[in-house]
Amino acid sequence: MTNNYRIEHDLLGEREIPENVYWGIHTLRTQENFPISGVSVSLYPNLIKALALVKKSAATANQELELLEPEKAAAIVQACDDIINGQLHDQFVLDVIQGGAGTSTNMAANEIIANRGLELLGHPKGQYQFLHPVQDVNRSQSTNDVYPTAIKLGLSFAIVDLLAAMQTLQAAFEAKVVEFSDILKIGRTQLQDAVPMTVGQEFSTYAVMLAEDRLRLMEAAKLLLEINLGASAIGTGINTDPAYSKLACQRLAEFSALDIIPAENLIEATQDPGSFVQLSGVLKRVAIKLSKVCNDLRLLSSGPQAGFNEINLPARAAGSSIMPGKVNPIIPDVVNQVAFEVIGNDMTISMAAEGGQLQLNAFEPIIAHSLFKSINHLTSACQTLSVNCVSGITVNRERLSQLVNRSITLITALNPFIGYENTSKIAKEALKLNKSVVDLVIEHKLLTKDELDEILQPKNLPHPRKLFKK
C-alpha cells in the first residue's frame, strides 16, 4: 500500500488502485479503454444482480464438486448476496459499451466479489493470494457463458416490470371502454368519415393490443430461460467438471426462482443470440403499436378549436413560451420518442447479432445495452402514459353528438334498406345542400320517420343486427 493506493498487476504490468474501491486493475483498464457512452453498468441493476446470481451459483456448484474450499465459497456467496441485495452496485463503474465480448464486465464482477470476500475473510483488498478474482471467483467459468447468462437473467427480471406497466396501461384503457361505452362518434378510414362507432369501441382496440403484446412478450421471455452456463470458452466445457454445467444451472434456477434450463448444445448456444433478436422484435412491435395509439390520441385531441377536439388529454404543462394558453400533448409526444428509440435499438441489435463470427458473438455488450434501454424506457413510457394521460382523458360529448347527427356516414346504415344507388344520391345531395341525411330520405319517401328511428337507434349503429326488408 502506498499513499492510499494498492498495487495490482495483470499480464500488462502493475497499476495503482485506490485503496477504498472494490474494483481492481482490469476495471481500471476498462475505464481507460472505453470512455464511450458515459453510461456505466451500474445503470442496469438487474444485470448486476444477475451477474451476482451466476457467480453465486458457480461458487456453490464448485464447492459441492469439491473444487473450491468451503471458506472461500462462503465468502463468495456472501459477497454475491450483498450485491443481489443492492450493495456495491456503485462499484460497477465501467462503461456499458465495451470491446471484448463482455470480458470487462465479467472481470469487474470477479474483482468486486473477490475484494468484498477478502473483506469478509478479514484481509485487505487486493490480497488475492487469499481469494483470487479469476482462480476462485471465476472458477469453471468463462465470460462467454457467464455474460450471456447474466444478460438473459437480467432481462428476465426487467421484463417483469414492463409486463406490469403494460398491464396497468391496459387497465386504464379498459376503464375508459366502460366509461365511454354509450358515446357515439364517427369512425374514420384514411382520415375520412366512415361509419358510426362508440368511443368505448375505439378505446377497446388499445386495450386488446396491449393484452396481445403482453402475451407475445411472455413468449419471448421464455426463450431467455435457456442458458449456456457451463459452456466455458466456446461451448466445449473445457476446464469444467462433467457435472458442473447441470449442477450450476440447477443452483441458478433455485437462486433466481426462474425456470432455467441448460441448452442442449452449448456450442450452438454460445454463438447464437437468437433469443435477443426475438425479444428485440417483440419490443419493436410493442413500441410501434404504442406509438400508433399516441398518434391517435394526439389527433383526436387536436385543436381545441381548429382540430378534431373529440377528446381532452389532461393538461400537464404550459405548451409554449410565446403562445399563451397553449397546451401540448406532451405525454403522447414522449412515448412516440421512446418508440423511435426502441425501433432504432432493434436495428442495432440486428446488426450486432448478424456480425457474430464463428464460435462467439463479440457484440453482446451493445445488444445488452440496447435491450435494457428498450425495456426500461418502454416501462417508464407505459407508466407515464397510464398515469399522466389515459386515466384523465375526457370526451367532448356535445361535439361528437353534433358530428354524428350531421354526418352523411349515417347513410351507410341505410344501404341495406334503400339500396346503394339511392344512398349514393342522398349522400351527394346532403353534401351539396348541407342538409341532413334523415331529412332527405323522408323527403324522397324512401323510408318513414318511424323506420329511420328504428334503423338509426344509437344502440344499433355500432353493432351487427338483424336486417329487415323495406
Secondary structure as UniProt FT lines:
FT   TURN            3..4
FT   STRAND          5..10
FT   TURN            11..12
FT   STRAND          13..18
FT   TURN            19..20
FT   HELIX           25..33
FT   HELIX           41..43
FT   HELIX           45..64
FT   TURN            65..66
FT   HELIX           70..84
FT   TURN            85..88
FT   HELIX           89..91
FT   TURN            101..102
FT   HELIX           103..121
FT   TURN            125..126
FT   TURN            128..130
FT   HELIX           133..137
FT   TURN            138..140
FT   HELIX           143..179
FT   TURN            180..182
FT   STRAND          184..189
FT   TURN            190..191
FT   STRAND          192..198
FT   HELIX           199..223
FT   TURN            224..225
FT   STRAND          226..227
FT   TURN            229..230
FT   TURN            232..234
FT   TURN            238..239
FT   TURN            242..243
FT   HELIX           244..256
FT   STRAND          261..262
FT   HELIX           266..271
FT   HELIX           274..300
FT   STRAND          311..312
FT   TURN            324..325
FT   HELIX           330..354
FT   TURN            358..359
FT   TURN            362..363
FT   HELIX           364..388
FT   HELIX           390..392
FT   STRAND          394..395
FT   HELIX           397..405
FT   TURN            408..409
FT   HELIX           410..418
FT   HELIX           420..433
FT   HELIX           437..443
FT   TURN            444..445
FT   HELIX           449..455
FT   TURN            458..462
//
